[in-house]
Structure formats: structure tokens, C-alpha cells
Amino acid sequence: MTTHHTLTIDALPGEPLAVPYAEIRGDRAGPHLTVVAGVHGTEYTSIAAVRELVATLDPRTLAGRVTAVPVLNLPAFWARSPFVVPVDGENLNRCFPGDPDGGYTQALAHHLFTAFMSGTDYLLDLHAGDLPEALEPFTIYDESPVDDAARGLALAYGVGHIVRQSAAARTVGGSSCAAAADAGVPAIIAEAGQNGILDRAAVEIHLAGLANVLGHLGMTEHAPTGVPVPEEHAGWAWLRTPDAGWWEPAVGVGRQVEKGDLLGVVSDVLGDGRHEVVAPVAGVPLFVTSSPAVVADGLLLGLAKRGGA
């Protein structure tokens, strides 16, 4: 049976928030998988994929239960706000598991994490490149006592790159999958799509990944086919600009780079004050800021480290 529900969050500093979600309960026993998207409000390919999952997943062929939330960050979705919750300018995916006594985004993170993430058996958090981001499809999971199961989800999703974050040196703290890992829930973040564009090919990547994971968990009889052997990366190097300026990347996403290679240049608006950004390690840029406008300490790109680099 597929049923539609609304989580009403009224313990926020401001107006209550109503978050729509669906429950798909299979005719046979099995695990509980939670699938969320819209942690960032303009990552539309991931949102579209969860919407289609709700519309097409057949309870008669499902073992277990799927909870599907197309848009977690409704304030950002309605405001077309990239990265942050517009109420307070905080990034929801740096705030999990949240704080019920904190500011708006911290409180929102707490209620969403409690309702959808902390009690599930497995978590998939779907993302895409936001408005100013080019992106190569990849998945992330965190080192934890359940990281073997999380890596299994990442492998099953079937994209070309997997990044494992160490617990001691998380580049991305407060993410959904990091907080889930800390709570003992195997989880991944899955990324496909870029620049806030509702691109059908990227939606299909997410839909194929969802079908693969459902088959991997024994929740459907889907047999993954043609899943590539991914490149697995031991963490990240995230490159930032020391000064605000005009950013011109010298590399595209998915291209192998060596330590010392030029990744791009930041200059001022008149073209002076040239600052070259070079690779601190060998790896692959999996997302690159595609907007020329960058603020001081702004994120330029994410370089997935090669092997154990």
C-alpha cells in the first residue's frame, strides 16, 4: 500500500512547516529504507527521482517498507535558494542531527533527522549539483561500525566514483550520512545532475541507482546490470579561494589530475591579482564551481583523492 502523509513541524522559531512524504509498504516482510532529497532546494534531478519512485514503486513486488521524502528543505525549495535555508542562511546538510533548542536550521535538522533518519534501517540522501555547480556523479559514505553496509549501498548505486570519509577528518561535517553513520544507520549521499537543471539523463541515473539498491537489499527482484567498477577515493581535498573575485576553472569534472596541476585561477574584477589554485594531491574533481563570482573563502571545487593519497 502507498499512502501519502504530512510531517507537521510546529516547534520551529517561526511558522510551522508541513513536509509531505510517502510510505510504500510491501506485501512481504523486509527492511525499512528511507529515501530523501531536497536537502538543498534547487537540486532538482534528485527531487524528481524521489517523486517518480513514489509514483512507480509497486507495493505488490516490494519486501519491506520505503519512506520517501522528495523535499526536506521546503523553505529553500520555495525560495529557489541554493545551498542554504533562507531563513537564517545555514546549510541544512551541515547541521544534522540538529539541535531542538538551536536556530531555525538546527531545529529543522533535529526534527527531520528524528522523524526520517534515526530509526530507519538504511538511508539514501539524493543530491545534485546546485545552481553554480558542475558535477560528476558520485556517492559518499562515512567511516563507522556500519560502513561495510554503507559501502554496499554505494557500490550498488552504480556510479563511477565513491568517496569514503574518515571519522577523524570529515570534510563534510553535519551531513545526513555522517549523522546517520554516527547513529548506526548505513547511509550514503548520491549525487547526479548539475547546475540546478532538471536533466532527464541525471534523473535516470538516480532512478537506476534506486532500483539497484532495492535489489541489493532484497526488497525487489531487480538484478543490477551493467554496474561499472567505481573508482574509490579516500576522502577529499576541498579547495577555497582566499579572496573574493572572478574564478576561471582550468579543469572539468571527472578528469584525473596530478599533485601540482593547475586547477584554476582567481583574479579581481578587473583581471588583476591573479591567484593560481593548484592540486594539493592527485585525484579527480567531482564538483567544480561553474560561476565566475566567488566570495572570500568560497568553495571552488571538491577534489576526490586518488586511492590513499
Secondary structure, DSSP 8 states (H G I E B T S, - for coil): -EEEEEEEE--SSSS-EEEEEEEEE-SEEEEEEEEE--SSTT-HHHHHHHHHHHHH--GGG-EEEEEEES-S-HHHHHHT-SSSBTTTTB-GGGSTT--TTS-HHHHHHHHHIIIIITT-SEEEEEE---TTEEE--EEEEE-STTHHHHHHHHHHH--SEEEEE-SSS-SSTT-HHHHHHHTT--EEEEE---TT---HHHHHHHHHHHHHHHHHTTSS-----S----EEE--EEEEE-SS-EEEEESS-TT--B-TT-EEEEEE-TTS-S-EEEE-SSSEEEEEEE--SEE-TT-EEEEEEE-BT-
